[in-house]
Amino acid sequence: MTKLNYKYSLLKYVHTPILNESINIGVLLYCVENKVLYFNYSKNLSRIKNIYNNVAEKTIKEILKFIENRVQYLNNNLDFIYVEELDRFDYFIDKYILTFDSTVVQFSKSEDERVFNIDFNTLIKLFESNYFIDDIKSQTYHNREPELLRKFMERFKNLDLNNNKFFYTNYHIENSTGVTFKFDYAWQNGSLNLVKPLSFDLKDEKNITEKAYKNFGQFSDLSSNLKHKNVRFDLLIARPTSKKMYKTFDHALTLLDKIDLVNIIDENRISEYSQYAIENITK
């Protein structure tokens, strides 16, 4: 019976250290029998960007690339490293790969495991499936938000929007702390209508829920600062392709609909909504 002994540590994005709030964005494996290190990570950080605003994306990607280069170097030089150091995997990681400190990217305490009758490549696939490293998995959906905006703008193509004082592009607003949020389009008809595409055509129910919570928090925050200014958030919504996610999707819409300033526009009604906007800005 063949067996593999391996050690592993999960790489985490630590958003709030004091609350121990973190998300897995990578995994580091060491296979004892193969004497090889394996490191893989989220290339676009889409999961943390869907949950948190103002993520230090450039810094995180620089750290990830540094780790990737270190692992590649170490794999080429493992024969020169004492086996005792690899046995103490946390010490090894801290000494050779990434020093444990208070930065936003940290390795978790390592674990030692043993599996039988699988090869190392199968073990890697199991890890990527079980621990979720976002875009390492094959994607079964695409970002439909640009498509929603194109659909909204189709009816505007024959209008001279540059000289229309009731239509705006790249409209910015601030919350109560001065943080700026951008809306691709906005238009005026007594109220200021801020247009935002929001696709829930995602790969699983958890993603839908997380996106709903993130946007509920964002619009609740903005609403508290704008409720006396006659502003409305017009959300262009794309529903999931998979019908098995409709229940979670309906719950997400119910949550967003609790915000007084939110107006939900289903993708099937976008053309109708666009025509309504045109009629108001061309009066």
N, C-alpha and C positions, 0 to 999 in steps of 0.2 A: 504494500500500500504506500503510494507516494504521499509525501507531505511537504508543506511549505511553512516555514517559520518566518514571520514578518513582524515588523514594527511600523507603526504609523502615527502621524500627528496631523490634525486638521488645521488648516490655516483659516483664521477668522478675521473678519472685519469687526472691530470693536467700536461701536458707535457711542456707547455710554459706559465707560469703564466702571463708574461707581455703582451702576445698576446691573453690571455684568451682562449688558445687552450686546449680542454679537450674532453674526451670520457667517456660515461657512462659505468661503470663496475659493478654497483650494485644498489639496491633500498631498502629503509627502509620505511615501512608502519606502521601506527598505526590506528587500527580500534577502534573508540570510543565505539560503542555498544558492541563489543566483549572484549574490554579491553585487546588487544593483540598486540604485536609488531611482525612484520615479516621482516626478512632481508634475501636477497639472492644476490649472486654475481657470477661473472665469475670465474670458478675454475682454468682454465688454461691460462687466460689472452691472448688468442690467437689473439683477435682483435688488441690489442695494440702492440703485438709482430710482427704482420704482417705489421704494419704501421711504427713503430719506431725501430731503432737499439739501443742496449745497454740499454734496459729497466731494472730497478732495481727490477727484478722479486721477489727475495727472500724477500726484504724489503716490497714490496707491499703485498705479501701473508701473511707476519707476521701481517701487519696492518689489513688485511681482517679477519684473524683468531681471532685477538683480538676483533674486532667489533662483530664477530659472538658469541664469548664467552660472551661479555658484554650484548648483546641482550638476550641471553639465561638466564643469571643471572637476568636481569631486568624483564623478563616475569615471573620469579618465585617470584618476589618481588614487583610487581607493586602496590599491596595493601598498601605497606609501603611508597609509593611515592605520594606526593601531586598532586591532579588532576590539580591544577593550573600550575604546572610545565609541565605537558603533554600538556596543552592548549598552552603553549609557546614552540612549538616543536623545534624551532631552539635553544632556550636556553637549553632545555632538552637534545638535541643531544650534544651540546657543553659541558654541565656539566657532563653527564653520559656516553656518548658513544665515541665521538671523538672530541677533542678540535680543533676548527678551527684555522689553522695556515698556514704557507707557504709550507707545505709538499706536495708531489705529489698526495696524496689521500685526497679529501675533499668532504664534503656533500654540496649540493646546498641549496639555500634558500628554505625552505619548502613551501608547498601549502596545502590549506584546500579544500576538495571537498565533494560532496554528490552524491550518486547514488541510484537508485531505483530498486527494484525487482531483485537484484542479491545477491548471498551470498559472503562471504569473499574469499572463494577459487576461485570463478569465477573472482573476482576483481584482485586477484593475477595473474591469467593467463593473464588477459587483460594487466596488467602492464608489464609482461615479454614479451608479444608479441609486445606492442607498443613502449617500451623504449629500447628493445634489450639489453640483458645482456649476449650476446655471447653464451657460451656453456650451459647456463641454458636451452635454447631451445634445442629440440631434433635435433641431427645432421642428415643431409640427404646426407652426403658425407664423404669420408675418405681421409686421407693424402696419395696421390699417389706418392709422391716424392721418398720414398724408393723403390717403385716398378719401377720407371723410372731408378734408379741407378742399380737395379738388372738386368734389361733388358740390360743396357749398358754393364755390366760386364759378362753376360752369355758367350760371345764368348772368353773371356779372361781366362776362368777357366783352360784351359790346358797349359797355358803359365807360365813360371817361372818369375813372375813380380818382385820378390825381387832382381834379378840380371839384371834387365833391366834398363839401365841408362836413358832411354827416357820416362819412365812412373813413376808417382809420386802419392802418396796418402797423403791426408790431407795437401794439398799445401796452404801456407799462403802468402797473399800479403798485402801491406799497402797502404792506401790513402795518400794524401799529408800532412795530419796532424799526421800520424803515427798510425791511427786506423787500426787494423788487421782484415782481412776477410779470412775465410777458404773455400776452395773448396775441395770436397771429392776426386776428381781425376784431374790429369793434365797429358798431354803428349806432347812430343816435335817432331816436324817435320819441323824444320826451325823456325816456329812460336811456341810459348808456348800456348797450347790450354787448357783453364781452363774450366772444366766440371761442370755445375750446373743444377740440376733438378728444374723444375718450373711447378707446377701443377695449372691449372686454373679450375680444377673440384671442384668448390666451390658452396655454397648454394644459392647465389644470385649475381646479377650483380654488386651491390655496392662492394662486396668483391673482385670481379675480377678487378674492376677499381682501388680500393685502392692498391691491390697487384701490379698491373702494374705501378702505380705511384711510389710506394716504390722502386721497382726494377729499374725503369727508372732513378730515382735519384741516386741510389747506383752505377749503371753501368756508368752513366754519370760522377759521381765523380771519380770513379776508372779509367775511360778512360782518363781523363785529366792528370793523373799521369803516364799513361802507353802507351800513343799513339806512343811514339818514341822507345818502347822496343819490338816491334813485338809480341804482346800478343793478343789473341782472346778469347772471352767468348762464349763457346759453350753451349747453353741453350737447355736442353732436356724438351720439352713442352708436357704437358697433357692437352687436350682440355676438355671443360665441357661435362658432360653426357647429360644435357638438351640442346636440340637444340635451345630453345628460348633464350639462352644466347650466341649463336654464334656471333651475331652482336657485342656485348660488347667484346667478346673474340677476334674477328678480329681487333677491335680497339686497344685492349691491345697489340697485336702482331705488329700492325703498329707503335705504339708508341715505343716499344722496338727496332724495326728494324731501327729506325732513328739513333741509336747509331752505329757508324762505326765499332767498334770492336765486336759487337754482331753478332753471327751466330745462327739462329733459326733452331732447329732440331725437327720436329714433331715426336710424339711418334711412328708413323708408319715407320719412317725412322731410328730409333735408332739402329737396328741390322745392317743396311747398314753402318751407321756412325761408329759403333764399328769395323766392318771389315776394313773400311778405316784406322782407327787408328792403328789396329794391323799390317796392311801391312806397315805402315810407321815406327812403332817402332821396327819392326823385319827385316828391310832391312840390 
